[in-house]
């Protein structure tokens, strides 16, 4: 979501200056690539750009193709194929053995549902949002390049010649799975056109309790990731640094105002046993997706004995001690360990070394 917000910000600047603009979007990936489906690069004809579709190796060529799309005012697709050494031919040195299909889309500022405007509509989402996109047209023609929201698939179903209800059911299945995927949709003509079901995830809301010196590094790490942050603690102890870094500061007496959703992570970092116990009593019944408690395991075990009516140790989303086992010691290292564990939880990964992972890096 952070990159989407950056793209929207530059788009608004380019629109205000009436600078012709195009969007490059990763729409399909086969085998290995640095960025995944949905990665975007916004390009203005004046040379300004934001975002990325690779580790930097494709951007030079992509900028040229985006400018061509602006000049021609026509969308186009290009496949970067490094499985057979194309990177050596075009000189991009991709380094990843894979095929990456990019769509280059000139943007019409007067279109209220152009791609950037569609993305703007979901920046505040608290649930995964699905868009559908056609990847191939009829008889070799370019497909419609618009994004179709999940609640408005009738035009797409008509183009595909499929039942709208059936397409909606398929879209909701992918939305529930929470992962972008290219699917082949069989239609009444016997064709199986490719459709990208892209998931836009909500930004994570990190809630931390406490006002000690390890809070600001955690807030900085979260801010760098584009997360929303809330600090709960004694209001008299909030510092100017915390005010500058956090999106919201709440006194302990205001904690009940927070209602965790599926994209909320809570980390108790107060170093105050009594306040942590009170926060457990408030937040645990709300079943947050991530619930971490700083300190040794014996601390949470002791608290569980004092709260026999709450299934603290049996709560599947409890993480205590918090963080990945990287030997973190300083506040900055602890922050890195904590946010890494939260990413691991929300991406449903193991957190182990990638060299021990079988298969590709991305599922």
N, C-alpha and C positions, 0 to 999 in steps of 0.2 A: 504493500500500500504506500510505502514511503516514495518509491519510484513513480507511482501513478500520480501522487500529489505533486512531485517535482515536474512531471510532464505537464500537468494541468497549469501549474504556475507559469512555465515558459510559454505554453500555448496562449495563455491570457495576455502575456506581454507581446507576443508576435501578432495576435489578433488586434490588439490596441494600436499597433504600428502598421497594420495591414501588410505584414510580411508573409508572402506565400509560404505554406508549410506542408510538410508531408510526414507521415508516420511509417516507420519500418517495424514490422511485428514478426516475431518468431511464431509460425503457425504449425510447424511439424518438425519433429526431430527423430532421427533414426540412429540408434546406438549412441555414440558419445558426443557431448557438446558442453560448453562452459555454461551457457544459459539454457533455460527450458522454455517450453511453449508459454506464450504470453509475455515474454520479455519484449520491451518496446524501446525504440529510439525515435525521439521527435527531432525533426530537422527543419530549420528555417532557411530560406533562400539567402539570407544574409550571413550564413555561416554559424549561427548559434545552434546548439543542439544539447540534448540532455537524454539520459538513459543509456541503454546498452543492449546489444543483442549477442555479444560474445565477450571474451576476455580482453577485447581490444583489437584482435586480429582481423575481424571482419568490418570494423567500423569505417575504415577508409573507403573501401569499396562500396559499402552500404550508403555512405554519405553521397557518393557520386550517383548511385542509382536513385536515391531519394530526390536529389536535385533534378534528375531526368524525369521522374514522375511529376515533379512540380511543373516543369517546363511543358511537358506533354499534357498535363492535367488528366492523366490516365493511370489507373492502378496497374500494377504488374507483380509477378511472382518471379523469384529466382531461387534456385537450389544450389547451395554450396555443398559440393560432394567431395569429401576428403578421404573417402574409402578407396578411391582409385588414384589418389595423388594429385587431384585438381589444385590443391593448395600450392603445389610446386609450380603449376602452370600459371596461375594468376598471381602468384607471389604473395599470398596472404599468410602463409606459414601458420595455418590454423592450429596444428598440434593435436587436435582431437580427431580420432577416426570416426567420422559420422557424416550424416547428411542433414543439412539444416535448410528448411524451406522458409523463405522470408517473403512477406507481402509488403509491397511499397504502395502506400495509399496517400494520394494528395487529399488534403482536408479542405472542406468547404466551410468557411466561417459562418455562412448564412444557414447552414443546415443544423437545426436544433438537436438532431439525433446523430450527428457525426460521431466517430469513435471516441474522441476525447470527451464529448458531452455525455455519451453513454457511461463512460468511466466516472465522470464527475458525479453522476446520479448515485453511485454506490460507494463513494468514499467514506460515508458514515455508517456503512453496513456493520452489523454485529453478527451476521451469519454468512456462511459462504454463499456467494452469488454466482449463478451460472449464465454464461452467454454461449450461444451457438453461432458457428461461422461456417459457411460453405467453403470448401477447398478446391472444388472443381465445378466447372459449368457444363452445359450441354453441348455435345458435338465439338469439344475442344475449345469452346468459348470461355471467357473469364466469368467466374461466378459473381453474383452480387457480393459486394465487399462489406456490407453492413454487419454490425453485431446484432444478433437477435436475442433479446432477453427471454428468460424462461417463461415469463407470463405473456409473451406475445410471439408465439411460434406459428401462427396461422399462415402468414405469407411464406415462411420457410417450408412448411408442410405442403403448401400448394405448389411451390417450385419443385420440391422433391417428388411430388405426386405420391404422398403417403398420407395416412390418416393423422390428423392433427393430435387426436387423443393418444395415439400410439407413440408419436414423436415426443409428446409431453411426458409420457411415462418413462421413456428412455432418458430424457433430459433429467428428470427428477432422480432417477437411479444414479446417474453420474454426480449429481449435486450431493446426494447423500454420501457417496463414496469419498467426496472431497478432493478428487484429483482430476486434473485436466486430461483429456484423452481424445484421440482421433478415432472415430467409429465409421464403419461402412453401413449405410442405411439402404436396405433393399427396398425398391419401390415397385409400383404396379407395372412398369415398363420392363422390369427385369434388370435395370441398372442398379449399381451399388455405389452411388456417389459418396465421397468422403466428407464428413462433417466434424469439425473441431468443437468439442464441448469444453469450454475454458472456464475454470473455476477462479474467481477472484476472492481471496481470503480476507477476512476483516483484520484490522490491525490488532495486535495483542494489547490488552490493557493490563499493565503490571501494577499491582497494589502492594506496597511495602509498608510495614509498620516500624516505627522507631524514628529517632532523630540523632543517632550517633554518627561518628565520622565515616562509617562504611556506607551510609545511605547515598551521599552525593555521587561516589563512583558508580553505584548501581544505576542511579538516575541517568548519569551521562552515558553509560553503556546502552541503556534502553532507548534514550533519545537518539543515539547514533543509529539504532535499528529502526527508528520511526515508530516506536511504540508509544501508546498513551500511558501516562503514569499518574498514580495517586499515592500520596504519603499520608499515613494516619499516625498521629502521635499527639503529645501535649502541645497545644498551639503556641504556648509561650516559648517553646524551644525550637520552633521553626526558624531557620536562618534565611538570610537573603539569597544564599546560594541555592537552597532548596526551593525557594520561591521562583527563582529563575529557571530551574531545571524541570520542576514538576508541572504537570497540567492542572493538578488539583491538590490542595492541602486540606485535610480534615482533622479536627480534634477527635480524640477517642470517643467522645460523647456523640459524634456525628457518624460513627461507623455504620450504623444501621441504615443510613441512606444508600449505602453501596449494595447493589444486587448483582453478584457475579453472573456472567453469561458464559457461553461456550468458548469465548476467546479471552477469558480473564485468568490471570495467574496471580496468586496471592503468596507473598513471602513474609513471614513473621521474623523481623530482624531487630526487635526492640532491645534485646538482651535483658528484658524485664520479665521474669517468670510469671508474675501475677497478670500483667497486661496480656502476655501471650496466651495465658489460659482463658482470659475473657474473650480474646479474639477467636480462639478455637471454638468457644461456645457459640459465638455469633456466626462464624463463617462455615464451620464444618457441616451444619445441617443444610446449608445452601449448595453443597456438593460442587465446589469449584473444580475446574478442569486440571488445575495445578495448585497444590497446597503445600508450601514448603515452610520449614521451621529451622532457623539457624541454631546451631549448637549440637552437642553430642547426642547420640542415640538415647543415652540414659535419661536425658532431659525429657524427651517426648514420652519415654516409657513411664517416667514418674508422673507426668501429667495425665497419661491415660489412666493410671490407677486412681487419680483424684477425680476423674470424670467417667465413672463406670457406665453412665447412661449414654455416652457417646462412643461410637465404634472408631476411635481415633486410630489405633494401630491397624485396624482392618480396613481403613479407608483406602481404596485402590489408588487414589491420586495423591496420597501423602508422600512427600519427599523430605526426609529428615535423617541425617544432616542434608542440607541443601547442596546442590551443585554436583558437577562431574568430578571424578577422582583424578585431578591433575596436580595435586600437591599445592593448591592455592594457599597463600599465606597473607599477602597484603590485601587491603581493601579492594584494590583494582583487580587483583587476581581472583578474589572471591566473587567480584561482580562478573568477571568473564566466565567463571565456573557456573554461576547461577543462571545467567542468561543463556548459556549454552545448553544447560539442562532443560530450560523452558522450551527452547527451540526443538530440542530432541523430543520432548513430550508432544508438542503440537504437530510435529512432522511425523510422529509415530516411528521413530528410529531408535537404534540401540545405544548410540553414544560411544561406541567403540572405535578404535582406529580404522580408518578407511582401508588400510592395507590388508586388514583381516576380513574385509567384506567380499563375499563371492558375487560375481556379476558386476553390473554397472553401478556407478555411484548413485544415479537417480533411478527410482523405480519406474 
